[in-house]
Amino acid sequence: MLANGELAIGGCAVTRLVQEFDTPLYVYDEVLIRDLMRTYRQPFEERGIRSRIAYACKAFCTVGMCQIADEEGLWLDVVSAGELHTALAAGFDPARICLHGNNKTDTELQFAIAEGIGVIVIDNFHEIETLHDLLERAGKAVDVMLRVAPGVDAHTHEFISTGQQDSKFGFDLYSGQIEQAAALVREHPALRFVGLHSHIGSQIFDVEGFRLAAERLAQLCVLLRTKYGMSTEVLNLGGGLGVRYTAKDTPTAILTLVRELIQVTESAFASHNMALPLLMLEPGRSIVAQAGTTLYRMGSRKEIPGVRTYVAVDGGMTDNPRPALYGAKYEAAVANRMRDPADDLVSIAGKCCESGDMLVWDALLPRANPGDIVAVSCTGAYNYSMASNYNRIPRPAAVLVAHGRARVLVRREQASDMHRLDAPLTGAGALPGVDLGVGTLAAEAAGAAEEHAGARPMTAGAAEGHAGARPMTAGAAEGHAGARPMTAGAAEANAGALPNTDVGIL
């Protein structure tokens, strides 16, 4: 905080950030992100334990963020063709990328295989056969891990707890699914089994869930070795370490929790006289959540005597859908008046045409005026990545700050971007229709197919293809078209790098 009571992030005054980049604005503290990445590696390096830390891109994925992970020596965990394409655009080595997903498409798997991805985490029986067939056709092999649902309740919100038995993710441990999957993988030489993956949930504040998961996974490793001759070289315990969103959250420090996680895993394997595999973690939220702050401008105020006072900001559920999705809690401050008495109890509403568009229900703030800057903390994870254009509201810019300088990670969308992929039904730009009616004669259907072989669909989702059809890899680039690279590491990325902006404290 500055002497005048103004919040500063990464040495940049919030008023300068807002003046330069407008609002809403995602602001990321680069020093904190890098420190947290190094914190994950420290306990392993202290003990000389083989490890692999993979940043979970789903938390916040841009070209620049992938470049930071690369510079810090991390792997990447991607869950879609779009995330993989973003990583490759950042110049990231595909051999250090791990592909997840409970329903990977053939196209995504083909893309990953063609690019030489490091590891594919197999999630279901369908994927075993599909991946094997694709590899055979390509004449290639790939390292694979099997995702296990170990039946551990991580004591989190039901929507973000993924390791329990009743889950869409992974092979169930108790029903024997994981054993059946291992037997199938063993039959396919192109699927090089290297280990197991488990993710027990998110917002985990203590080690107990990991202790139970480690014990069950160690037992499974014994079974796979003795019954199937399959060696677990890598044990991926996922991510999920919790962060502080509000004063009610009391997470264990990352350094402490990772040390404890190592200890309980060592103990589990030692009890079976097994050597400890290479340990892999996939943190996402715990690296970027606390490093992110969203800045808004205060707008209208509505007082309902004896009921509630609403204050509205120029963003909302389009840039932070988590409160509306699953009741996520946040803290807020009037960032340009941090020293003023906080004696005004208000509910911070967004600007969307939706009654559930609320960011913070009960916030004690100084009485805010229109134009004041509202800062909502801990918004670095699953805010930009889950943002939408509901009400056709453009998504905000994201900037990275450090030592008084700001760099653009993502350009702000403009109103014109909201209809860029739309196809009009009439006039300039209208696309020809496609006859997909139900024919009664085979010959008629065949004729129609030939007649319309070159026709393009009229749906907005296919509009990019009609502008000039591109292969899937280039099409996926749309997802990060506004993301800005940061380093000179990738030739493709460097072409769009923007100059730094000095918004430091004078």
Backbone torsions as a table, in degrees:
resi	resn	phi	psi	omega
1	MET	NA	140.1	-179.1
2	LEU	-83.1	167.5	-178.0
3	ALA	-61.2	-28.5	-179.4
4	ASN	-84.9	7.9	179.0
5	GLY	84.0	14.7	-179.0
6	GLU	-98.1	140.7	177.6
7	LEU	-71.7	138.7	173.7
8	ALA	-124.0	140.2	178.2
9	ILE	-125.3	124.4	-179.5
10	GLY	57.2	34.0	-179.5
11	GLY	77.7	8.4	-179.0
12	CYS	-112.6	125.3	176.7
13	ALA	-67.6	138.4	-176.5
14	VAL	-63.2	-32.9	179.7
15	THR	-65.6	-35.6	177.6
16	ARG	-69.4	-40.4	178.2
17	LEU	-61.0	-46.2	-179.1
18	VAL	-66.2	-39.4	178.7
19	GLN	-62.3	-39.6	-175.4
20	GLU	-81.2	-39.4	-168.7
21	PHE	-118.2	-3.2	177.6
22	ASP	71.6	-178.7	179.8
23	THR	-131.3	159.9	-10.4
24	PRO	-60.7	157.6	-176.5
25	LEU	-147.1	125.0	171.6
26	TYR	-84.4	128.2	-180.0
27	VAL	-121.1	124.6	-177.9
28	TYR	-114.3	131.4	179.2
29	ASP	-86.7	105.6	-175.3
30	GLU	-64.2	-41.2	-177.9
31	VAL	-61.9	-42.0	-179.9
32	LEU	-65.8	-41.6	178.9
33	ILE	-59.1	-47.9	-178.8
34	ARG	-66.7	-39.2	178.4
35	ASP	-61.4	-41.6	-178.9
36	LEU	-69.2	-37.5	175.7
37	MET	-60.3	-43.1	179.8
38	ARG	-69.5	-32.1	178.6
39	THR	-62.1	-37.9	178.5
40	TYR	-64.8	-33.9	-177.8
41	ARG	-80.0	-28.5	-171.5
42	GLN	-56.0	-49.1	-177.3
43	PRO	-61.2	-34.1	178.8
44	PHE	-70.6	-42.4	-179.3
45	GLU	-67.4	-35.9	177.5
46	GLU	-59.2	-37.6	-174.7
47	ARG	-97.7	-5.5	-177.3
48	GLY	67.7	30.8	-178.6
49	ILE	-93.6	132.0	179.0
50	ARG	-63.1	132.6	-175.1
51	SER	-151.4	166.6	177.5
52	ARG	-149.0	118.9	177.5
53	ILE	-105.5	122.6	179.8
54	ALA	-115.9	123.8	176.4
55	TYR	-72.5	127.6	-179.9
56	ALA	-81.3	102.8	-172.9
57	CYS	-60.0	-26.9	-175.2
58	LYS	-59.5	-23.4	-179.7
59	ALA	-67.3	-42.4	179.1
60	PHE	-168.0	109.3	-172.8
61	CYS	-122.6	110.9	170.9
62	THR	-138.5	167.7	178.0
63	VAL	-57.5	-47.0	-179.0
64	GLY	-63.2	-38.6	179.4
65	MET	-65.7	-39.3	177.0
66	CYS	-64.2	-35.4	178.4
67	GLN	-67.0	-36.7	175.6
68	ILE	-62.4	-47.1	179.0
69	ALA	-58.2	-40.5	179.1
70	ASP	-62.9	-47.1	-179.8
71	GLU	-62.6	-29.0	-179.7
72	GLU	-90.5	5.3	175.0
73	GLY	78.2	19.1	-179.5
74	LEU	-87.6	161.4	164.6
75	TRP	-84.9	176.1	172.5
76	LEU	-124.3	142.1	173.1
77	ASP	-109.6	114.4	179.9
78	VAL	-116.6	154.2	-176.0
79	VAL	-127.8	11.0	-179.2
80	SER	-160.5	166.1	175.0
81	ALA	-63.1	-35.2	-179.9
82	GLY	-64.2	-43.6	177.8
83	GLU	-66.9	-39.4	178.4
84	LEU	-64.6	-42.5	179.6
85	HIS	-63.3	-38.8	178.0
86	THR	-62.6	-44.3	179.3
87	ALA	-61.4	-43.0	-180.0
88	LEU	-67.2	-36.5	176.5
89	ALA	-63.5	-25.4	178.0
90	ALA	-82.1	-3.0	-178.2
91	GLY	83.0	16.8	-177.3
92	PHE	-74.4	136.8	179.1
93	ASP	-67.1	118.1	-178.4
94	PRO	-61.9	-22.1	178.5
95	ALA	-67.7	-12.9	177.1
96	ARG	-110.8	29.6	178.7
97	ILE	-121.1	138.4	180.0
98	CYS	-116.7	126.3	-178.2
99	LEU	-100.2	123.0	176.4
100	HIS	-108.8	-179.0	173.0
101	GLY	134.4	136.5	-178.3
102	ASN	-85.8	-7.6	179.1
103	ASN	-150.5	60.4	179.7
104	LYS	-65.1	133.1	178.8
105	THR	-78.9	161.7	175.2
106	ASP	-56.9	-40.3	-178.2
107	THR	-64.1	-41.9	178.3
108	GLU	-64.4	-42.2	179.5
109	LEU	-66.2	-41.3	177.6
110	GLN	-61.5	-42.2	178.1
111	PHE	-60.0	-48.4	-179.2
112	ALA	-62.0	-42.8	179.8
113	ILE	-63.8	-45.9	-178.0
114	ALA	-63.0	-34.1	-177.9
115	GLU	-84.8	-5.8	178.7
116	GLY	75.7	44.3	-177.8
117	ILE	-61.6	150.5	-175.1
118	GLY	-70.6	-50.0	-176.5
119	VAL	-144.9	140.7	170.5
120	ILE	-114.9	126.8	177.3
121	VAL	-90.8	113.0	-178.0
122	ILE	-81.5	132.6	-170.4
123	ASP	-111.4	-17.2	-174.5
124	ASN	-160.5	169.4	-176.6
125	PHE	-65.2	-39.8	178.6
126	HIS	-57.0	-40.5	-177.8
127	GLU	-67.2	-33.5	178.7
128	ILE	-57.7	-51.1	-177.0
129	GLU	-70.8	-40.6	-179.7
130	THR	-62.6	-47.6	-178.4
131	LEU	-64.2	-40.6	178.2
132	HIS	-60.4	-46.3	-179.4
133	ASP	-61.9	-42.6	-179.6
134	LEU	-65.4	-39.9	179.3
135	LEU	-66.7	-40.5	178.5
136	GLU	-60.9	-44.1	179.8
137	ARG	-64.5	-34.8	-179.2
138	ALA	-84.2	-11.3	-177.9
139	GLY	67.2	36.0	-176.6
140	LYS	-129.5	171.1	173.3
141	ALA	-133.3	161.3	-178.0
142	VAL	-147.2	147.9	173.4
143	ASP	-72.2	135.3	-179.9
144	VAL	-131.5	151.8	170.6
145	MET	-122.2	153.0	176.3
146	LEU	-103.7	128.5	179.1
147	ARG	-84.2	127.1	-177.6
148	VAL	-107.1	133.7	168.8
149	ALA	-97.1	98.7	-169.2
150	PRO	-80.1	-2.3	179.4
151	GLY	76.8	31.2	-179.7
152	VAL	-105.4	126.6	176.1
153	ASP	-90.2	113.6	-176.4
154	ALA	-83.6	9.9	177.3
155	HIS	59.5	44.8	177.5
156	THR	-120.8	178.0	175.5
157	HIS	-56.2	140.0	-173.6
158	GLU	-59.2	-28.5	-178.3
159	PHE	-75.8	-17.7	-177.2
160	ILE	-120.8	19.6	174.8
161	SER	-107.9	114.5	-167.5
162	THR	-116.0	-4.4	-174.2
163	GLY	-99.4	-1.3	-179.5
164	GLN	-73.8	170.1	-174.1
165	GLN	-65.0	-43.6	-179.4
166	ASP	-85.1	85.8	-175.1
167	SER	-146.6	149.9	176.5
168	LYS	-76.5	-10.3	-175.2
169	PHE	-97.7	134.1	165.1
170	GLY	77.9	176.5	178.5
171	PHE	-92.0	128.7	-178.7
172	ASP	-66.1	137.5	-179.2
173	LEU	-78.8	-44.2	-169.3
174	TYR	-76.1	-30.1	-179.6
175	SER	-82.2	-6.6	-178.9
176	GLY	90.2	5.4	-179.5
177	GLN	-59.2	-41.8	-176.4
178	ILE	-64.8	-34.9	178.6
179	GLU	-68.3	-40.9	177.0
180	GLN	-62.3	-40.9	-179.8
181	ALA	-64.0	-42.3	179.4
182	ALA	-61.2	-41.9	179.9
183	ALA	-62.8	-38.9	178.8
184	LEU	-67.9	-43.8	-179.8
185	VAL	-61.3	-38.5	-179.1
186	ARG	-61.6	-27.3	-179.2
187	GLU	-77.8	-11.9	-174.7
188	HIS	-113.9	102.0	-177.4
189	PRO	-59.3	-27.8	-179.0
190	ALA	-71.2	-15.9	176.8
191	LEU	-98.4	98.5	-177.2
192	ARG	-86.3	101.0	-177.9
193	PHE	-67.7	124.1	178.1
194	VAL	-119.7	-15.3	-180.0
195	GLY	169.0	-167.1	-175.6
196	LEU	-119.4	151.1	177.0
197	HIS	-126.2	141.0	176.5
198	SER	-145.1	139.6	174.8
199	HIS	-138.4	112.8	-170.5
200	ILE	-91.8	-4.3	178.1
201	GLY	144.2	-166.7	-177.1
202	SER	-131.9	166.4	-176.7
203	GLN	54.0	49.7	178.8
204	ILE	-90.0	123.9	-173.8
205	PHE	-102.6	-11.1	-180.0
206	ASP	-144.4	175.3	-169.8
207	VAL	-88.3	-8.7	-170.2
208	GLU	-60.0	-40.6	177.6
209	GLY	-62.0	-40.7	178.0
210	PHE	-67.3	-35.0	178.8
211	ARG	-60.8	-48.1	-179.5
212	LEU	-65.2	-42.6	179.2
213	ALA	-63.0	-42.0	-179.4
214	ALA	-62.6	-40.6	179.0
215	GLU	-63.0	-43.1	-179.3
216	ARG	-69.9	-36.4	179.7
217	LEU	-71.4	-36.4	176.9
218	ALA	-62.6	-42.1	177.1
219	GLN	-61.8	-40.3	179.2
220	LEU	-65.2	-40.0	178.7
221	CYS	-60.6	-39.2	176.8
222	VAL	-61.8	-45.5	-179.9
223	LEU	-61.1	-46.0	-178.3
224	LEU	-64.4	-36.1	-179.2
225	ARG	-72.0	-45.7	-174.1
226	THR	-77.5	-37.2	-175.0
227	LYS	-90.4	-33.3	-173.4
228	TYR	-120.9	-4.1	-179.2
229	GLY	66.8	27.2	-177.1
230	MET	-103.0	121.3	-177.6
231	SER	-93.7	132.2	177.3
232	THR	-89.5	100.4	-179.5
233	GLU	-82.6	-30.7	-177.5
234	VAL	-129.3	132.6	173.9
235	LEU	-117.9	111.8	-178.2
236	ASN	-99.5	113.5	-178.0
237	LEU	-94.1	10.0	175.5
238	GLY	72.5	-152.9	179.7
239	GLY	-128.3	-136.4	174.2
240	GLY	100.7	-1.6	-179.9
241	LEU	-62.0	136.1	-169.7
242	GLY	-82.4	163.7	178.6
243	VAL	-131.1	166.5	179.2
244	ARG	-91.0	111.2	171.9
245	TYR	-91.7	-41.2	178.5
246	THR	-136.2	175.5	-178.5
247	ALA	-62.8	-20.5	179.7
248	LYS	-76.5	-15.7	179.0
249	ASP	-85.5	130.0	-178.0
250	THR	-129.6	66.1	-178.2
251	PRO	-72.3	150.4	171.1
252	THR	-71.6	143.2	178.9
253	ALA	-56.7	142.8	-176.5
254	ILE	-55.9	-46.8	-178.2
255	LEU	-58.0	-44.1	180.0
256	THR	-66.5	-45.6	-175.6
257	LEU	-67.8	-37.5	178.3
258	VAL	-67.2	-39.1	176.1
259	ARG	-60.6	-43.5	179.5
260	GLU	-66.9	-37.7	178.8
261	LEU	-61.8	-42.5	177.1
262	ILE	-61.1	-44.4	-177.2
263	GLN	-62.6	-45.6	-177.4
264	VAL	-70.1	-31.2	178.2
265	THR	-72.3	-42.4	175.3
266	GLU	-57.5	-45.3	-178.4
267	SER	-63.0	-41.4	-178.7
268	ALA	-62.9	-42.6	-179.0
269	PHE	-76.2	-34.2	178.2
270	ALA	-64.0	-34.0	-179.3
271	SER	-65.8	-17.0	177.6
272	HIS	-110.1	13.3	-179.9
273	ASN	55.2	40.8	179.5
274	MET	-115.0	143.2	174.9
275	ALA	-68.9	147.0	-179.5
276	LEU	-72.4	125.2	176.4
277	PRO	-68.4	171.4	168.9
278	LEU	-61.3	128.4	-178.0
279	LEU	-96.1	134.2	-178.5
280	MET	-124.0	136.5	175.3
281	LEU	-124.6	152.1	-178.1
282	GLU	-128.9	67.8	179.8
283	PRO	-74.9	144.0	175.3
284	GLY	-134.8	-70.7	-179.8
285	ARG	-52.4	-45.9	-173.9
286	SER	-71.0	-9.1	175.0
287	ILE	-93.7	-38.2	-172.2
288	VAL	-112.4	-18.3	-173.8
289	ALA	-58.4	-56.0	-176.0
290	GLN	-72.5	-17.0	178.5
291	ALA	-80.5	-7.9	-176.7
292	GLY	-108.6	139.0	175.1
293	THR	-134.8	137.2	176.0
294	THR	-105.2	129.6	179.2
295	LEU	-104.4	134.1	178.6
296	TYR	-128.6	163.7	168.1
297	ARG	-102.9	136.9	177.7
298	MET	-73.0	141.9	178.8
299	GLY	-123.3	-114.9	-171.4
300	SER	-78.4	165.1	178.6
301	ARG	-135.8	135.1	177.9
302	LYS	-131.3	119.4	-179.7
303	GLU	-106.2	124.7	175.5
304	ILE	-111.4	102.0	-173.0
305	PRO	-52.2	128.2	178.3
306	GLY	75.6	1.2	-177.2
307	VAL	-120.2	-68.6	-173.5
308	ARG	-167.3	152.7	172.2
309	THR	-116.2	122.8	178.0
310	TYR	-101.1	136.6	167.6
311	VAL	-123.2	140.8	-174.4
312	ALA	-113.7	144.1	176.8
313	VAL	-116.2	172.5	-173.4
314	ASP	-89.4	23.1	174.4
315	GLY	-138.3	-147.7	177.6
316	GLY	146.5	-138.6	-173.6
317	MET	-67.7	-14.5	176.2
318	THR	-74.1	-30.6	177.5
319	ASP	-103.5	-14.8	175.8
320	ASN	-146.7	88.1	-178.2
321	PRO	-82.7	-5.0	-171.3
322	ARG	-62.7	-40.8	176.9
323	PRO	-61.2	-39.3	-179.8
324	ALA	-73.3	-34.1	-176.7
325	LEU	-72.9	-50.2	-177.1
326	TYR	-145.2	34.7	170.2
327	GLY	66.5	29.1	-179.8
328	ALA	-61.9	142.6	-177.6
329	LYS	-105.5	143.8	179.1
330	TYR	-138.1	163.7	172.2
331	GLU	-113.9	152.2	-177.2
332	ALA	-137.5	161.8	177.9
333	ALA	-148.6	155.8	170.0
334	VAL	-86.2	102.4	-163.6
335	ALA	-72.3	-20.5	178.5
336	ASN	-94.7	2.8	179.8
337	ARG	-144.3	55.2	-173.1
338	MET	-66.9	-22.5	-176.9
339	ARG	-95.1	-5.2	179.2
340	ASP	-71.1	149.2	180.0
341	PRO	-60.2	131.7	178.5
342	ALA	-92.7	90.6	-174.7
343	ASP	-130.7	16.5	-178.5
344	ASP	-117.2	108.4	-179.1
345	LEU	-84.2	117.0	-175.4
346	VAL	-136.8	164.7	170.9
347	SER	-112.9	127.4	-175.6
348	ILE	-91.9	114.5	-177.5
349	ALA	-103.4	151.2	172.9
350	GLY	-87.4	-178.6	-174.7
351	LYS	-100.7	2.3	-178.0
352	CYS	-72.4	155.2	176.6
353	CYS	-82.0	71.7	-174.7
354	GLU	-160.6	121.9	-177.1
355	SER	-64.3	-24.8	179.3
356	GLY	-84.1	4.8	-179.0
357	ASP	-80.3	79.4	179.6
358	MET	-125.1	134.0	178.5
359	LEU	-92.8	-46.4	178.9
360	VAL	-140.4	124.8	-176.8
361	TRP	-78.0	-40.6	-177.3
362	ASP	-133.4	99.8	-179.5
363	ALA	-121.4	130.4	177.3
364	LEU	-96.7	108.5	-174.1
365	LEU	-127.7	163.7	163.4
366	PRO	-61.9	152.0	178.8
367	ARG	-61.6	116.2	-172.9
368	ALA	-89.8	147.4	178.1
369	ASN	-111.8	154.6	175.2
370	PRO	-53.6	132.6	-178.8
371	GLY	97.8	-17.7	174.7
372	ASP	-61.9	154.4	-179.3
373	ILE	-97.1	122.3	177.0
374	VAL	-102.1	127.4	177.6
375	ALA	-109.6	124.7	173.5
376	VAL	-106.6	123.5	-172.3
377	SER	-88.5	164.7	174.6
378	CYS	58.6	46.4	-177.9
379	THR	-111.6	21.1	-175.4
380	GLY	-78.0	-19.4	-175.8
381	ALA	-114.6	132.8	173.9
382	TYR	63.5	21.5	173.0
383	ASN	-101.3	-65.5	174.5
384	TYR	-59.4	-42.6	-174.2
385	SER	-68.0	-21.8	178.6
386	MET	-108.7	7.5	-178.1
387	ALA	-64.8	155.1	-178.2
388	SER	-136.9	174.9	175.1
389	ASN	-108.0	31.8	176.6
390	TYR	-53.6	140.8	-173.2
391	ASN	62.9	14.5	-177.0
392	ARG	54.7	45.5	175.4
393	ILE	-92.9	126.0	179.3
394	PRO	-63.0	144.4	178.1
395	ARG	-76.0	149.4	-175.4
396	PRO	-71.7	168.2	169.7
397	ALA	-79.6	160.3	172.9
398	ALA	-128.9	134.6	179.9
399	VAL	-127.2	152.7	178.1
400	LEU	-110.2	127.4	-175.8
401	VAL	-119.6	143.5	176.0
402	ALA	-166.2	132.5	173.4
403	HIS	54.6	38.9	174.5
404	GLY	81.4	8.4	178.5
405	ARG	-124.7	146.7	-178.7
406	ALA	-119.9	137.1	176.6
407	ARG	-123.2	140.2	-178.2
408	VAL	-77.6	125.7	172.0
409	LEU	-93.5	-40.4	-179.8
410	VAL	-140.8	129.1	176.2
411	ARG	-69.8	150.9	174.9
412	ARG	-69.8	134.9	173.2
413	GLU	-71.3	152.5	178.2
414	GLN	-111.5	165.5	-179.7
415	ALA	-59.3	-33.6	-179.3
416	SER	-67.2	-24.0	177.9
417	ASP	-68.8	-19.9	-175.0
418	MET	-68.5	-22.5	178.6
419	HIS	-122.4	18.4	-175.7
420	ARG	-62.8	-32.8	-178.7
421	LEU	-98.6	0.3	179.1
422	ASP	-69.1	146.9	174.1
423	ALA	-116.4	119.0	178.3
424	PRO	-68.3	155.9	177.9
425	LEU	-83.3	-26.2	179.7
426	THR	-136.8	163.1	175.8
427	GLY	80.7	-167.0	-176.9
428	ALA	-59.9	133.0	178.1
429	GLY	91.5	-7.8	179.1
430	ALA	-66.6	140.9	-178.0
431	LEU	-101.6	148.9	179.3
432	PRO	-67.7	147.2	178.2
433	GLY	-76.6	167.5	178.3
434	VAL	-122.0	126.9	-179.0
435	ASP	-79.1	106.0	-179.9
436	LEU	-118.5	23.0	180.0
437	GLY	-66.8	158.0	179.8
438	VAL	-78.1	115.4	179.5
439	GLY	-88.3	155.4	179.3
440	THR	-98.0	-17.8	-179.2
441	LEU	-120.5	138.3	179.8
442	ALA	-59.5	-39.7	-178.9
443	ALA	-64.5	-38.8	179.2
444	GLU	-63.9	-41.1	179.6
445	ALA	-65.7	-41.3	179.9
446	ALA	-64.5	-41.0	179.3
447	GLY	-63.9	-40.7	179.3
448	ALA	-64.4	-38.1	-180.0
449	ALA	-63.1	-41.9	-179.4
450	GLU	-67.5	-41.7	-177.0
451	GLU	-61.5	-36.7	-174.2
452	HIS	-105.6	18.3	-177.2
453	ALA	-57.0	-34.4	-177.5
454	GLY	-97.0	0.0	-177.3
455	ALA	-70.9	150.1	179.2
456	ARG	-107.8	145.2	177.9
457	PRO	-68.5	162.8	-176.1
458	MET	-104.6	2.7	-177.3
459	THR	-71.7	149.0	-179.7
460	ALA	-63.6	-32.0	-177.7
461	GLY	-65.0	-25.1	-179.4
462	ALA	-98.5	5.2	-173.4
463	ALA	-60.2	-36.9	-179.6
464	GLU	-61.3	-41.4	179.9
465	GLY	-61.7	-34.2	-176.9
466	HIS	-75.4	-20.5	177.9
467	ALA	-72.4	-8.9	-177.9
468	GLY	146.8	99.0	-170.7
469	ALA	-56.6	135.9	179.7
470	ARG	-126.7	155.4	175.3
471	PRO	-66.4	165.5	-175.2
472	MET	-56.4	-37.8	-175.7
473	THR	-63.0	-40.6	178.4
474	ALA	-74.4	-34.3	179.9
475	GLY	-63.3	-35.1	179.6
476	ALA	-65.7	-17.7	-178.1
477	ALA	-63.7	-22.0	180.0
478	GLU	-55.5	-34.8	-177.4
479	GLY	-63.1	-24.2	179.4
480	HIS	-124.4	27.0	-177.8
481	ALA	-60.7	-30.4	-180.0
482	GLY	-92.9	-6.8	-177.4
483	ALA	-75.7	139.2	-176.3
484	ARG	-107.5	133.4	175.3
485	PRO	-71.2	165.0	-175.3
486	MET	-122.5	-26.6	-170.9
487	THR	-122.6	174.0	178.4
488	ALA	-89.9	17.7	-174.9
489	GLY	-73.9	-26.5	-175.6
490	ALA	-128.8	129.9	-177.0
491	ALA	-62.9	-40.9	-179.3
492	GLU	-64.1	-43.8	-176.4
493	ALA	-67.2	-38.3	-172.3
494	ASN	-63.1	-26.6	-176.6
495	ALA	-60.4	-26.3	-176.8
496	GLY	-108.9	5.6	-176.5
497	ALA	-62.9	135.8	-179.8
498	LEU	-98.3	152.0	179.5
499	PRO	-66.9	154.2	176.2
500	ASN	-67.7	154.2	175.1
501	THR	-118.0	124.5	-179.8
502	ASP	-83.7	104.8	176.8
503	VAL	-122.0	28.7	-178.0
504	GLY	-70.2	170.9	-178.7
505	ILE	-78.9	120.5	-177.4
506	LEU	-83.6	NA	NA
